[in-house]
Amino acid sequence: MPGKWRLTITQDFSSSHQLRNYGGKCENMHGHNFGVEVAVEGDRLDERVEYLVDFKEIKRRTKDVLDRLDHKHLNDVPPFTEINPSSENLARFIYRELAGNMPENVRLAEVSVSEKDSSKATYWEE
């Protein structure tokens, strides 16, 4: 049975947000240093270099998305002007922005977003 490889990179960004309809402190503006994990997978290595994809390439593509969120008030950044900038929605947004922008032999597996080390939200599509 053929195997697969999964690569994971981590990056972060800093932003403020407010959770609408929360009914607690998080409804007030506050900030986080968000952690982001992006996992990609594939079943075929590059023949010349013998890797799935260069980690730098996945990091660059992820950074391009995160730069649109970094040091911003997320409630002012579409689509979060309409939907809550929760970790769950951030993970889905980043996933969908990256999904159509992967190298040919690589599939985006999942994206996780954490507001602190002890908890994270992970999004993927079947």
N, C-alpha and C positions, 0 to 999 in steps of 0.2 A: 504494500500500500504506500503510495507516494506521500511524502511529508510536506509540511509547510513551515515557513518562518514567520515569526511575528517580531517586529521591531517597535520599541516604545521610546518616545522622546518626551522630555518634560521642559516646560517653559512657564513663565509667569507674566502677569501684568497687574498693574495697580489701578483701581478705579473706585469711585463711589457709586452707591445706588440707594434706592428706597424701594421697599417691597410694598406695593399697593395692597390694601385690604388685609394687611397682616394682623392688625390689632395688637401690636406690641412695639417694642423699641425699634425693631428693624423697619418700621414704617417711616422712621426718621432717617434723614440722610446720614450715611456712615460709609466707611471705606474698608477695602480688603486688599491684601496682596493675594490675588487669585493664583492658584496653581493649576496648570493645564497639562494633562497627559494625552498624547496622541499615539494610538497604536495602529500600525499598518501591517498587512500580511500579504504573502504571495507564495507561490509554489515553484518559482523559477528564478535562479540566480543569474545575474549578469555573467555571461560566459568569460569575459576578459578579466574582470576584477573579482568575480566570485562573491558578490554580495547581492542582497536583494535590491537595495537602493542606498545611496550615501545618506547617512544620518543628517549631514548638513543640508541636504535637499529638503527633507521633511521639516527640519527646523526652519528653513527659510520660508517655506510655504506657510507654515504655522505662524511665524512672526508677521507675515504680511496681513494675516487676519487679525492677530492680536494687536497690531499697531493701530487698528481702527477703534480699539476699546481702551487702550492704555492711557492712563491719566485723563480719563473722561468721566463725566457723570453719566452712567449708563442709561438712565431714564431719558436722556436727551439724544441717544443714538438709536436710529431705527434698526431693528424692529421693536426695540424696548421702549419706544414712545407709546406703543400700543400694548405690549405684553410685559409682564413682570420680568425684571432682570435677575431672576433666580438662578442658582447654579444649574438647575435642570434645563432652563431655557437657554442659558449661556452655552452649555454643552451641546445642545441640539443646534444652535446657531453656528457654532464653530465647526461642528461635524458637517453640516450642510454646505458651509462655505468651502470646506476642504474637499468634500467628496468628489466634486467634479474637477478637481485640480490635482489629481494624483498621477504619478508616472504610469506608463502603459502597463507594466507588469505588477503593479501594486494596487491593493484594495484597502481602503480605509476601513479598519475594524471597529474602532470606538474612540470616543473622546470623553475624558473625565475632567471635571472642574471641581476644585476644592476651595473653600473659603478659609479653611484652616487644616492642619495636618490630620485631624481626627475624623474628618468626614468629607466625602466627595460624592458627586452625582456623575453617573456615567450614561452616555447615550450611544446607541448603535441602531442600525437598521438591518433587518433581515434581507 
